[in-house]
Amino acid sequence: MYDRGISISFIVFIAFTAAISLPIVAHSQTGIGGGLDIRSEAPTSGYSLRLEYRVLKLPPVADLRIRVHGSYFSETKKVSYEMNGLSTDVFEEKSAFDVGSAALAGFNLGLIKPYTGIGLGLDSSEFVTARSLSNPNRLEGINEENLFWNLFFGAELDLIPYVKPFFEYRFIQLVKPKNIDFKDSERFSMGVMLRF
């Protein structure tokens, strides 16, 4: 009888020790944010939105998250051409948006929380290269969609509860571009995440 009590206590102790040693599933923590994006090709500046969800907490300082994100870029400029003594103004319009998802690992190092991740997405680019004042109909352009993968790293600043400024560098590679003149893209993002 006494030996059985020791063995049950020992088993409970081992089970408890094993349970607290394993990764702990975190309470859901959601983050929503947005900011400014600057990329290496035209159009160069735009806006982004992101939604994150923490799926796993790895004690003592790491966590795993999933993210869905989207960005929009737009640029219009007027270009003047002269041919045979006649001058014409042409508007060049460029716009692009992308949506994607990613998995990322974050680390808590006090006031700064670095993270890194990898993801997939869809890029849609439209380049309208000839729309004149005399003929506002679109004459020539490219509209193309491509799959992409990306690697990124960045950090959040933990200065105020629930409000986390962030900055991020992202490398993007299009899978099979056809008509657009770039395959690789670099992007710098900065903005604010609201975590709750």
Residue, then its C-alpha position, 0 to 999 in steps of 0.5 A: m500500500y505504501d509503495r503504491g502511494i510512492s509510485i502514484s506520487f512519482i508518476v504525478f510528479i513526472a507528468f507535471t514536470a513533463a507538462i510544464s516543460l513542453p511548449i505552451v499553447a498561448h491564449s489567442q493574441t490578435g494584432i491588426g496594423g498598417g503603415l507605409d511601404i517603400r519598394s525598390e521599383a515603381p510605383t515606389s510608395g504605398y500602404s499596407l495592412r496586416l492581421e496577425y494571430r499568435v498560435l503558439k508560445l514557446p517559453p521563455v521568449a519566443d512565439l509563432r504567429i501567422r499573418v495575412h497582409g496586403s499592400y497597395f501602390s499607385e503612381t501617376k505622372k505626366v510626360s510630355y512628348e514632342m514629335n514633328g513639331l507637335s507636343t502631346d502630354v501623356f499620363e503614365e499610370k502604374s499601380a500594384f497590389d499584393v496579398g499574401s500569408a506568412a508564418l513568423a517567429g518572434f522573440n521577446l528581448g525586452l523593449i524590442k521584439p525582433y521577428t523573422g518569417i517566410g510567406l507566399g502571395l499574389d502580386s497584381s501589377e498594372f502599367v498603363t503607358a499611354r493615356s493622352l489628354s486628347n485621347p483619354n482611352r487607354l491605348e497601351g498597358i500591361n496587366e499581370e498577376n504573379l505568385f511570389w514568395n518572400l522572406f522578411f525580418g523586422a522588429e516591434l517596439d514595446l513602449i506602450p501597452y497594445v500599441k507597437p510601432f514596427f519596422e520591417y525589411r522584406f525580400i520578394q521574388l516573383v515566380k514567373p514574371k512575363n511582361i513586367d521588368f523586374k523579378d526581385s523586389e525589396r521593401f521597407s515597411m514601417g507602421v503601427m500594430l495594435r495588439f489585443 
